[in-house]
Amino acid sequence: MTQIKLGLSMRGLGYSPSAWRDPNVPANGGLDIKFAIKVAQTAERGLFDFVFLADHSALVIPDSPKGVFGRHHEGMGELEPLTMLAALSQTTDKIGLVATASTTFHQPYQLARQFMSIDHMSGGRAGWNVVTSSRNEEAQNFGDDKILEKSRRYLRAREALGVVFGLWDSWEEGAFPHDRETGMFFDPTKMHPVNHVGEFFKVKGPLLSPRSPQGRPIIAQAGASGDGVEFAAQVADIVYALQTRFEDAQVFYKSSKERVAKYGRNPDHVKILPGILPVVGRTTEEAQAKYRQMLDYLDPLVGLERLARFFGDLTGYDPDGPLPDKLRSDVRLVSRAELNLRLAREHNWTLRQLYESTVISHGHHLVIGSPKDIVDQMEKWVKEEAADGFNVLPAVLPSSIDDFVELVVPELQRRKLYRTEYEGSTLRDNLGIPCPPPNYQAN
């Protein structure tokens, strides 16, 4: 029986950039660890596989169109992800804990140690969303003026991940006997320093802690470019996907699984999870009313700012007129920009219609309806090989996850598409992804 896998992207106050204007949302919730704990515990009550924390390391909101700066909460007033995971590891029991960290700026020894610490603290529930940062603003917070060229970023990422895997394999099973009679705390014969010297990094090792309770933490990846897709096929256990059309999702799913097999990996052990933003009500009409309320809170300047990231400064364009003909030449998020352009052309949308249809969902698959409406689509995508599950994007927290757990999860369970209890205690247990065999370095 097909079992749908679910992650919750629980960033900040929700994916609607104007969620903070909802009087039922605590505007400072992104800095309140009790708020995050409540959201994660709700997802665990709903038997989600994991919660996921997206992140970037710079303020990247331009004042375009003029006056938008300061009007939405994306990336602002939020806690650092790994610090949050440490707290969540002590206030949840079974749900996986996945956070973003960039190989473009951080050292592999630091990353290996941080994620391994979270893994031990949580009993084997940690995951790392590996990203290659793309913005000059982020580089400027780490001592550089410009970001590395894209192909160089992926070379660095591959080397960094190889070092991290080596560090996670620093010790064999049973390497820490803690034998009081012999006086041996650890067994040096089971130690494997990496002794890595490469183009970007020089790392001796070993790591200072035993092997992961789950073998090694889970790796997630979300790159949509050719480099990103290839990188994911080589290393990822979870692939976040950006498709809004079923047919496109099927194509991506098939090609991704084929790429995984090309690298000698089992395609069943790599979970493809497209983003989905569900707005659910007890009836379709109730769900549509909820979405209209979200749009009422959405500042038009914020909507245009989101589009300006793809199409340049839209000042002077009629919001109820058509899109500009060409994309910006300096845009880095090309795949998402092209998706927006295609949607606008297919539906003959105005600028306003485009941002109302894509800004809250961040260009992911938006589904508005009753539990049956939502699950009908989820079931179709999974059963017809367009997805293994979904990365659920809540529009407004905590209400969106409350609604999903109360209304959608029971419908999934009624159709026997979803677990009624966790399969195990680690993230790998629950995802059904075995750990690759260790690759110990010669001593």
Secondary structure, DSSP 8 states (H G I E B T S, - for coil): ----EEEEE--TT-SSTTGGGSTTS-TTGGG-HHHHHHHHHHHHHTT-SEEEE---SS------STT-TTS--TTSS---HHHHHHHHHTT-SSSEEEEEEETTTS-HHHHHHHHHHHHHHHTS-EEEEEE----HHHHTTTT-SS---HHHHHHHHHHHHHHHHHHHTSB-TT----BTTTTBSS-GGGB----EE-SS-EE----SS--BTTBS-EEEE---SHHHHHHHHHH-SEEEE---SHHHHHHHHHHHHHHHHHTT--GGGSEEEEEEEEEE-SSHHHHHHHHHHHHHHS-HHHHHHHHHHHH---TTS-TTS---SS--SS-S-HHHHHHHHHHHHHHT--HHHHHHHHTTTTTSEEEEE-HHHHHHHHHHHHHTTS-SEEEE--SSTTHHHHHIIIIIHHHHHHTT-S-SS-S-SSHHHHHT-----------
